[in-house]
Amino acid sequence: MSDIPADLRYTSDHLWVSRRSESQVRIGVTDFAQRSLGDVVEVSPPGPGTTIEAGQACGDIESVKSVSDLIAPVSATVSDKNGGLAGAPELVNADPYGEGWMFDAEAEPSALNQQLAELLDASGYRALTGE
């Protein structure tokens, strides 16, 4: 059974979004996704300054099983990426909601509010995954 924290929002592409401030979010892959992928061997999140569009590929994650696109959960500008993943991609498997985060992004607060409202809550994500 996957860990699905109640305070996060989720996409059907198995990313989580955590609100960090009025205009900033942190994004990563869910516990369900990391278990499905298997051992993560490389992560290529978008870099700071990159404009991402909700529903569009913005990076990728490679495991021993496959390479998968990271699909942006919101439209925003990337403000930071987790540089620790370059040398330790296994953090995604060990701590997907903590040290294994992918990137932070900034958006205009009211637009961000609307985008987050359109994402799944924990119960919706649990129903999607059957967990």
N, C-alpha and C positions, 0 to 999 in steps of 0.2 A: 504494500500500500504506500502510495506516494505521500510526501509531506506537502500540504497545500495550505500555506499560511493565510489566515483570514484577512489580514490587513493589506494584501497585495491585489492587483488587478492582473488578468491573464488574457493571452491571445489564443486563438485556436491553433496557432503555429507553435505553441508551447514556450512562449516567452512570458516572463513576469515583469511587472512594472511597479515600482515603489515610489511614491511621491516623497521627495526630499525637501522641497520648499514650494512656495506658491508657483514658481515657474520651472522647477527642475525635477526630473525623474531619474531613477536608476533602473537599468534594464539588465536582465540575465535570462538564462534558460531554466526551466522548471526542473524539479526533482524527477518528475515523470520523464521529461525529455532526456536528461542525462542518463537515467537508467536504460531508456530505450536505445540510446546511442552506443552505450558501452564505454570503454576507456577513451576519453577525449585526449587526442594527441596534438592538436593545434587549434587555436582560436584566432580569427582575424576580424575583430570588431572594427567599426568605422572609427576614424581618428577625429580628434578635436577640430572643429570648424566645418566638418562635413554636414551638409543638409540631408536629412533623411525624410522619406515620405512614407506615411503609414501604408502598409500592405506591400511595400517594395523591398527587395533584397538590399541589405546594407552591409553585409559581411558574411562570413561563413564559419562553421565549426566542423572540424574533422575528427572522426573517431576511427577506431580500428575497423568499424563496420562500414562507414560511409562518410560522405561530405554533405552537409546540409546548409542551406542558406539561412542566415539570420534575417527574418522578415520584420521590418520596423513596426513596432506597435503604435507609434504616434509620429506625426510630422513635427520635426523639431531640428535644432542644430546641436550636434554632439559637442559637449563641453569637456569631456574627459573620457579616457578609456582605461581599463584595468591593465596597466603595464606588467603586472605580476604574472599574467597569463602567458606571456611570451616564453618565460622560462619555466613555468609550472602550470601547463594547461590542465593538469589533473585536479586543480582546485575546483574546476567545474563539477567534477564527480564528488569530491570530498565535501564541498560546502557550496552548493549551487545558489543559496540565498544569502550567503555572506561573502567570504573571500573569493568566490567564483563568479562574482558579478562581471558583466561585460563592459558596459559604458553608461555614462550619464548624458542627459540631453536637456536642453532648455527650450521652452516654448512660451508664447504669450499666455498668461494665466487663464483667461477665459476660454481660449481655444483648447488649452490643455485640459481644463475641466470637462469640456464637451467630449474630447477624445477619450479621456479616462472613463467617463460614464458609459461609453459605447463598448468597453472591454468587459470581459467576464469577471464576475466576482468568484470567490472561492467555491461556492456551491455550484455555480455554472460550470466552472472548470472541472470540478469533480464529476459532474454529469457528463461532460465531454469525454473525459478519460475513462469513465467507468470505474473510477477508484473509490 
